[in-house]
Amino acid sequence: MTESSQGLLRVMRILSAIVLLAIGGIHLFLVIDGVGGVLGVLFILNAIAGIVLAIGMLVLHGRLLKLVSVLSLLFVVASLLALVLALSVGLFGITETWSFTLVPQTVVIDAIGVVVLGITSTLALRTRRAT
């Protein structure tokens, strides 16, 4: 991988970590703001996962970076899909509305996250192991 590709991967890893922290932070804020019950527990787990994946995105290398990149992409896709399902047909008996706290912002951040993490995962998977 060329030096410019390595630099691009480094930038994308930082952007990916920011997106993951934002997604986790939104879910943590919603719990603090009063979302409780099973949904609150799921949101806390989402916040923890976002933090752990963001740290992994910044500190891991090689095969572990490839793994955390793909897992992060799946995490963001699942977060967006869960919100879209809750907005449309309901999810786990929960129906969401566009006027609920941070719903439009979350859709935008999750969509950006899919793009950013898609690029990061592609770059990470294209890196070759140093000999």
CORPE-V654922 format. One record per pair of residues at least 6 apart in sequence whose ideal C-beta (glycine too) atoms are under 8 Angstrom apart, sorted by sequence separation. I is the first residue (numbers start at 1). GAP is how many residues later the second one is. D is the distance in whole Angstrom. If there is no record, write none. Layout:
I	GAP	D
I	GAP	D
This chain:
85	6	4
97	6	7
98	6	6
60	7	8
96	7	6
1	8	8
35	8	6
56	8	7
57	8	8
60	8	5
86	8	6
87	8	8
31	9	5
56	9	8
82	9	6
86	9	7
87	9	5
86	10	4
87	10	7
57	11	6
87	11	7
31	12	5
56	12	4
57	12	7
30	13	6
31	13	6
83	13	7
28	15	7
53	15	6
57	15	6
27	16	4
28	16	7
31	16	7
56	16	8
87	16	7
27	17	7
53	18	7
27	19	4
28	19	4
53	19	5
27	20	5
83	20	7
24	22	6
25	22	7
53	22	6
23	23	7
24	23	4
27	23	7
83	23	6
84	23	8
24	24	7
83	24	6
24	25	7
25	25	7
50	25	7
24	26	2
49	26	6
23	27	5
24	27	5
80	27	7
83	27	7
21	29	6
20	30	5
21	30	7
24	30	7
80	30	4
20	31	8
79	31	5
80	31	7
20	33	5
21	33	5
46	33	7
80	33	8
20	34	4
76	34	6
79	34	8
80	34	6
18	36	8
17	37	4
20	37	7
76	37	4
77	37	6
16	38	8
17	38	8
76	38	6
17	40	5
16	41	5
17	41	5
73	41	7
76	41	5
13	44	5
14	44	7
73	44	4
13	45	6
72	45	5
73	45	6
73	47	8
69	48	7
72	48	8
73	48	5
72	49	8
69	51	5
70	51	5
13	52	8
20	52	6
23	52	8
69	52	4
16	53	7
23	53	7
39	53	8
38	54	7
20	55	7
39	55	6
66	55	8
69	55	4
70	55	8
16	56	6
20	56	7
23	56	6
69	56	7
19	57	7
66	58	5
65	59	5
66	59	6
66	61	8
65	62	8
57	63	8
63	66	8
62	67	7
33	68	6
30	71	6
30	72	7
29	73	7
26	76	6
26	79	7
26	80	5
23	83	8
26	83	7
23	86	6
22	87	5
23	87	7
19	90	7
23	90	6
22	91	8
19	93	6
20	93	7
19	94	4
16	97	8
19	97	5
19	98	7
16	100	6
15	101	5
16	101	5
12	104	7
16	104	5
15	105	7
12	107	6
13	107	6
12	108	4
9	111	7
12	111	6
9	114	5
8	115	6
9	115	7
5	118	7
9	118	7
5	121	8
5	122	8
1	125	7
1	126	5
1	127	6
